[in-house]
């Protein structure tokens, strides 16, 4: 018997394809003995007997063969996405810190941080929490970069102005 979707060979009497999981139409068994063996396999508490029934079957010719893969006699359990409990990202601290870093530290990088902080609010409003978290991480990075560049720039200016004042005092 072949699967109706993937056309792989499947055991006779299977309700589901072991390769793709597609439900197979109910058809009469091809072999009388194989059909009887398939009907005798029921969900039982004795898993050793069920395993033995699934692995060895006898065809019309009397030869025993090993069956590859499990025989699905009941519906497979559906795989659902795990429920995701997202807390909405609070965008206000990101916006406040990005404005402060823009005014006090570094204007170009602070503006980029403001843009990403505004994206957090629009993503949360749209219900796209993953995009909001990504925008929050990006805004945090740009806030840190703006503060670091601003601190380095201010130290450089102090050293330069201090050096100029020393030179002016020297020549005075």
C-alpha positions as CSV (number, residue, x, y, z in Angstrom):
1,X,0.0,0.0,0.0
2,X,1.3,3.5,-0.8
3,X,0.7,6.8,1.0
4,X,-1.8,9.1,-0.8
5,X,0.4,12.2,-0.2
6,X,4.1,11.2,-0.4
7,X,3.6,7.9,-2.3
8,X,6.0,6.0,0.1
9,X,5.2,2.4,0.7
10,X,3.4,1.9,4.0
11,X,2.2,-1.2,5.9
12,X,-1.2,-2.5,5.0
13,X,-4.0,-1.4,7.3
14,X,-2.1,1.7,8.5
15,X,-4.3,4.7,9.3
16,X,-1.5,7.2,9.1
17,X,1.7,7.3,7.0
18,X,4.8,6.8,9.1
19,X,6.8,9.1,6.8
20,X,4.6,12.2,6.5
21,X,1.8,11.5,9.0
22,X,-1.1,11.9,6.5
23,X,-4.3,10.1,7.4
24,X,-4.9,7.2,5.0
25,X,-8.4,6.3,3.7
26,X,-9.9,3.2,5.4
27,X,-9.7,0.3,2.9
28,X,-10.2,-3.4,3.3
29,X,-7.0,-5.3,4.0
30,X,-5.1,-6.8,1.1
31,X,-4.0,-9.9,2.9
32,X,-6.4,-11.7,5.2
33,X,-3.7,-12.5,7.8
34,X,-2.2,-9.0,7.7
35,X,-5.7,-7.5,8.1
36,X,-6.4,-9.7,11.1
37,X,-3.0,-8.8,12.6
38,X,-3.8,-5.1,12.1
39,X,-7.2,-5.4,13.7
40,X,-5.8,-7.3,16.7
41,X,-3.4,-4.4,17.4
42,X,-5.3,-2.2,19.8
43,X,-4.0,0.2,22.4
44,X,-3.1,-2.1,25.2
45,X,-1.2,-1.8,28.5
46,X,1.2,-4.6,27.5
47,X,3.7,-2.7,25.3
48,X,5.8,-5.8,24.7
49,X,3.0,-7.6,22.9
50,X,2.2,-4.4,20.9
51,X,5.8,-4.1,19.9
52,X,6.0,-7.7,18.8
53,X,2.8,-7.3,16.8
54,X,4.2,-4.2,15.1
55,X,7.6,-5.7,14.2
56,X,6.9,-9.1,12.9
57,X,4.0,-10.0,10.6
58,X,3.5,-13.0,8.3
59,X,2.3,-12.5,4.7
60,X,0.5,-15.0,2.5
61,X,3.7,-16.7,1.5
62,X,4.6,-17.6,5.1
63,X,7.8,-15.5,5.2
64,X,8.4,-13.3,8.2
65,X,9.7,-9.8,7.6
66,X,10.8,-6.9,9.7
67,X,8.6,-3.8,9.3
68,X,10.5,-0.5,9.1
69,X,9.1,2.2,11.3
70,X,6.2,2.4,13.6
71,X,2.6,1.7,12.5
72,X,0.3,4.5,13.4
73,X,-3.1,3.1,14.6
74,X,-4.3,6.3,16.2
75,X,-4.1,10.0,15.3
76,X,-0.6,11.5,15.8
77,X,-0.4,14.1,18.5
78,X,-0.5,17.6,16.9
79,X,2.5,19.8,17.4
80,X,1.5,23.2,18.5
81,X,3.6,26.2,19.1
82,X,4.2,26.7,22.8
83,X,2.2,29.5,24.1
84,X,4.4,32.5,24.4
85,X,3.8,34.8,27.3
86,X,5.2,38.1,26.2
87,X,5.2,41.0,28.5
88,X,4.9,44.3,26.6
89,X,8.2,46.1,26.5
90,X,8.1,49.4,28.4
91,X,9.4,51.9,25.8
92,X,9.4,55.0,28.0
93,X,12.8,54.4,29.7
94,X,14.4,53.7,26.3
95,X,13.0,56.9,24.9
96,X,14.0,59.0,28.0
97,X,17.6,57.6,28.0
98,X,17.9,58.1,24.2
99,X,16.8,61.7,24.5
100,X,19.3,62.3,27.4
101,X,22.1,60.7,25.5
102,X,21.3,62.8,22.4
103,X,21.3,66.1,24.3
104,X,24.2,65.4,26.7
105,X,26.5,63.0,24.8
106,X,26.5,62.4,21.1
107,X,23.9,63.8,18.8
108,X,24.1,61.4,15.8
109,X,24.0,58.2,17.8
110,X,21.4,59.5,20.1
111,X,19.1,60.3,17.2
112,X,19.4,56.7,16.0
113,X,18.6,55.5,19.6
114,X,15.4,57.8,19.6
115,X,14.3,56.2,16.3
116,X,14.6,52.7,17.6
117,X,12.9,53.7,20.9
118,X,10.0,55.0,18.9
119,X,9.8,51.7,17.0
120,X,9.3,49.9,20.3
121,X,6.1,51.8,21.0
122,X,4.7,51.2,17.5
123,X,5.6,47.4,17.6
124,X,3.9,47.0,21.0
125,X,0.8,48.8,19.7
126,X,0.7,46.5,16.7
127,X,1.0,43.4,18.9
128,X,4.4,42.4,17.5
129,X,6.3,41.7,20.7
130,X,9.2,40.1,19.0
131,X,9.9,43.2,16.9
132,X,9.5,45.3,20.0
133,X,12.1,43.3,21.9
134,X,14.5,43.5,18.9
135,X,14.0,47.3,18.7
136,X,14.6,47.6,22.5
137,X,17.9,45.7,22.2
138,X,18.9,47.8,19.3
139,X,17.9,51.1,21.1
140,X,19.9,49.9,24.2
141,X,23.0,49.3,22.0
142,X,22.7,52.8,20.4
143,X,22.2,54.4,23.8
144,X,25.3,52.8,25.1
145,X,27.3,53.7,22.0
146,X,26.1,57.4,22.2
147,X,27.0,57.6,25.9
148,X,30.4,56.0,25.4
149,X,31.3,58.2,22.4
150,X,30.1,61.3,24.2
151,X,32.3,60.5,27.2
152,X,35.3,59.9,25.1
153,X,34.6,63.1,23.1
154,X,34.3,65.1,26.3
155,X,37.5,63.8,27.7
156,X,39.3,64.6,24.5
157,X,37.9,68.1,24.6
158,X,39.0,68.6,28.2
159,X,42.5,67.4,27.4
160,X,42.7,69.6,24.3
161,X,41.4,72.7,26.0
162,X,43.6,72.0,29.0
163,X,46.6,71.7,26.7
164,X,45.7,75.0,25.0
165,X,45.4,76.8,28.4
166,X,48.8,75.4,29.5
167,X,50.3,76.7,26.3
168,X,48.6,80.2,26.8
169,X,49.9,80.3,30.4
170,X,53.4,79.3,29.1
171,X,53.6,82.2,26.6
172,X,52.0,84.8,28.9
